[in-house]
């Protein structure tokens, strides 16, 4: 795993619905459970559960917090809002406009149902765009991939 795509934090800093690496996969946290040691000299552990940010599959892992623990990996994320210029309903690729006026053409809608249809946000985006609505798109970049996380009306248009 590329170290420039992740950072290490302490388990006390993990929060729902944040992100963390579960079994080396970027996941949105759905559960954090601190497991009590079985004995007074037992190991501190935490159970993490989440959904994979790209596939939606559930993942779970128990992490031993003693014996050389140096922090838990979390994926680095950035979020930006763009104006939507065009959408290709067949491929899902979006034409977005940055604040500096440049075109961003490398973002695509996420698929659901094993890749047959768009996810909820994608269906909403295509429907509203086809209805002629001016839209803003919030894009989360995680592990060098873009995910459309929100669609809102463009009040500046």
GUKERO-338547 format. One record per residue (C-alpha): x, y, z; residue number from 1. Coordinates in steps of 0.001 Angstrom, whole numbers. Layout:
+---------+---------+---------+-----+
!       u !       v !       w !   k !
+---------+---------+---------+-----+
!       X !       Y !       Z ! NUM !
...
+---------+---------+---------+-----+
end
This chain:
+---------+---------+---------+-----+
!       u !       v !       w !   k !
+---------+---------+---------+-----+
!       0 !       0 !       0 !   1 !
!    1372 !    3400 !    -930 !   2 !
!    2203 !    5373 !    2199 !   3 !
!    1305 !    8683 !     502 !   4 !
!   -2311 !    7500 !     251 !   5 !
!   -2718 !    6710 !    3967 !   6 !
!   -1834 !    8076 !    7381 !   7 !
!   -1566 !    6445 !   10806 !   8 !
!   -3834 !    7532 !   13651 !   9 !
!   -4629 !    6165 !   17098 !  10 !
!   -7825 !    4098 !   17528 !  11 !
!   -9304 !    6780 !   19834 !  12 !
!   -9309 !    9134 !   16820 !  13 !
!  -11452 !    6791 !   14679 !  14 !
!  -15037 !    8032 !   14438 !  15 !
!  -18204 !    6952 !   12654 !  16 !
!  -18912 !    7611 !    9748 !  17 !
!  -15235 !    8309 !    9022 !  18 !
!  -12863 !    6206 !    6952 !  19 !
!  -10224 !    3610 !    7831 !  20 !
!   -8413 !     706 !    6246 !  21 !
!  -10014 !   -2632 !    7134 !  22 !
!   -8019 !   -5620 !    5902 !  23 !
!   -6078 !   -3207 !    3628 !  24 !
!   -9275 !   -1934 !    1983 !  25 !
!  -10594 !    1654 !    2272 !  26 !
!  -13873 !    1514 !    4206 !  27 !
!  -16449 !    3868 !    5684 !  28 !
!  -16703 !    2976 !    9376 !  29 !
!  -20065 !    1578 !   10506 !  30 !
!  -19027 !      86 !   13886 !  31 !
!  -16225 !     607 !   16404 !  32 !
!  -16154 !   -1671 !   19437 !  33 !
!  -13412 !   -1622 !   22066 !  34 !
!  -13062 !   -5195 !   23328 !  35 !
!  -12238 !   -5604 !   26993 !  36 !
!   -9216 !   -7780 !   27768 !  37 !
!  -10134 !  -11251 !   29037 !  38 !
!   -7608 !  -10937 !   31867 !  39 !
!   -5811 !   -8075 !   33599 !  40 !
!   -2736 !   -8776 !   31464 !  41 !
!   -4725 !   -9384 !   28272 !  42 !
!   -4331 !   -7437 !   25055 !  43 !
!   -6400 !   -4362 !   24251 !  44 !
!   -8284 !   -4863 !   20994 !  45 !
!  -10750 !   -2972 !   18837 !  46 !
!  -13256 !   -4468 !   16394 !  47 !
!  -13862 !   -2393 !   13271 !  48 !
!  -16657 !   -2903 !   10762 !  49 !
!  -17346 !    -899 !    7640 !  50 !
!  -18346 !    -869 !    4002 !  51 !
!  -15821 !    -731 !    1177 !  52 !
!  -15985 !    2758 !    -331 !  53 !
!  -15928 !    1540 !   -3947 !  54 !
!  -17836 !   -1768 !   -3855 !  55 !
!  -20127 !   -1386 !    -825 !  56 !
!  -19094 !   -4821 !     498 !  57 !
!  -18985 !   -5211 !    4270 !  58 !
!  -15623 !   -5802 !    5956 !  59 !
!  -14701 !   -6508 !    9547 !  60 !
!  -11462 !   -6931 !   11474 !  61 !
!  -10202 !   -7084 !   15053 !  62 !
!   -6988 !   -5146 !   15715 !  63 !
!   -4577 !   -5924 !   18569 !  64 !
!   -3592 !   -2589 !   20122 !  65 !
!    -596 !   -3876 !   22074 !  66 !
!    2630 !   -5636 !   21143 !  67 !
!    4181 !   -3089 !   18787 !  68 !
!    1007 !   -1305 !   17632 !  69 !
!    2003 !    1941 !   15877 !  70 !
!   -1362 !    3320 !   14811 !  71 !
!   -4147 !    2377 !   12427 !  72 !
!   -4059 !    3233 !    8717 !  73 !
!   -6679 !    5638 !    7406 !  74 !
!   -7000 !    6681 !    3761 !  75 !
!   -6287 !   10331 !    3025 !  76 !
!   -9321 !   12063 !    1562 !  77 !
!  -10132 !   15376 !     -80 !  78 !
!  -13525 !   16780 !    -977 !  79 !
!  -14235 !   19371 !   -3670 !  80 !
!  -17359 !   20825 !   -5258 !  81 !
!  -17590 !   21302 !   -9033 !  82 !
!  -20192 !   22633 !  -11468 !  83 !
!  -21618 !   19908 !  -13706 !  84 !
!  -21284 !   20694 !  -17418 !  85 !
!  -22267 !   17350 !  -18967 !  86 !
!  -22873 !   13700 !  -18150 !  87 !
!  -22527 !   10685 !  -20439 !  88 !
!  -25389 !    8487 !  -19230 !  89 !
!  -23900 !    5457 !  -21037 !  90 !
!  -20405 !    5466 !  -19533 !  91 !
!  -21118 !    7582 !  -16445 !  92 !
!  -18245 !    9992 !  -17100 !  93 !
!  -18854 !   13565 !  -16005 !  94 !
!  -17616 !   16863 !  -17409 !  95 !
!  -16995 !   19093 !  -14407 !  96 !
!  -15900 !   22718 !  -14145 !  97 !
!  -13348 !   23656 !  -11468 !  98 !
!  -13353 !   26994 !   -9612 !  99 !
!  -10415 !   28080 !  -11777 ! 100 !
!  -12485 !   27504 !  -14948 ! 101 !
!  -10736 !   24314 !  -16105 ! 102 !
!  -12531 !   21173 !  -17235 ! 103 !
!  -12196 !   17988 !  -15164 ! 104 !
!  -13069 !   14930 !  -17249 ! 105 !
!  -11786 !   11972 !  -15156 ! 106 !
!  -14681 !   11494 !  -12714 ! 107 !
!  -17323 !    8816 !  -13250 ! 108 !
!  -20511 !    7793 !  -11482 ! 109 !
!  -20398 !    4776 !   -9175 ! 110 !
!  -22192 !    1591 !  -10101 ! 111 !
!  -24513 !    -486 !   -7941 ! 112 !
!  -26020 !   -3971 !   -8268 ! 113 !
!  -22795 !   -5573 !   -9468 ! 114 !
!  -22163 !   -2900 !  -12103 ! 115 !
!  -25490 !   -3011 !  -13950 ! 116 !
!  -26935 !     346 !  -12830 ! 117 !
!  -25784 !    3596 !  -11219 ! 118 !
!  -25886 !    4017 !   -7468 ! 119 !
!  -28568 !    6242 !   -5844 ! 120 !
!  -26583 !    9444 !   -6341 ! 121 !
!  -25848 !    8582 !   -9982 ! 122 !
!  -29504 !    7903 !  -10761 ! 123 !
!  -30498 !   11215 !   -9108 ! 124 !
!  -27756 !   13122 !  -10977 ! 125 !
!  -28754 !   11758 !  -14410 ! 126 !
!  -32476 !   12384 !  -13730 ! 127 !
!  -31936 !   15973 !  -12573 ! 128 !
!  -29460 !   16736 !  -15395 ! 129 !
!  -31872 !   15346 !  -18015 ! 130 !
!  -34589 !   17594 !  -16512 ! 131 !
!  -32376 !   20601 !  -17327 ! 132 !
!  -31379 !   21473 !  -13762 ! 133 !
!  -28045 !   23284 !  -13168 ! 134 !
!  -26118 !   21118 !  -10678 ! 135 !
!  -23120 !   21181 !   -8355 ! 136 !
!  -21363 !   17901 !   -7626 ! 137 !
!  -19406 !   17124 !   -4433 ! 138 !
!  -16555 !   14715 !   -5202 ! 139 !
!  -14622 !   12790 !   -2558 ! 140 !
!  -11143 !   11698 !   -3646 ! 141 !
!   -9903 !    8638 !   -1778 ! 142 !
!   -7028 !    6309 !   -2756 ! 143 !
!   -6612 !    8358 !   -5979 ! 144 !
!  -10193 !    7610 !   -7079 ! 145 !
!  -13122 !   10010 !   -7239 ! 146 !
!  -16554 !    9251 !   -5771 ! 147 !
!  -19564 !   11493 !   -6311 ! 148 !
!  -21021 !   11893 !   -2815 ! 149 !
!  -23586 !   14675 !   -3237 ! 150 !
!  -25595 !   16470 !   -5921 ! 151 !
!  -27097 !   19890 !   -5219 ! 152 !
!  -28782 !   22631 !   -7217 ! 153 !
!  -26327 !   25204 !   -8591 ! 154 !
!  -27621 !   28475 !   -7171 ! 155 !
!  -24871 !   30453 !   -8977 ! 156 !
!  -26093 !   29475 !  -12457 ! 157 !
+---------+---------+---------+-----+
end
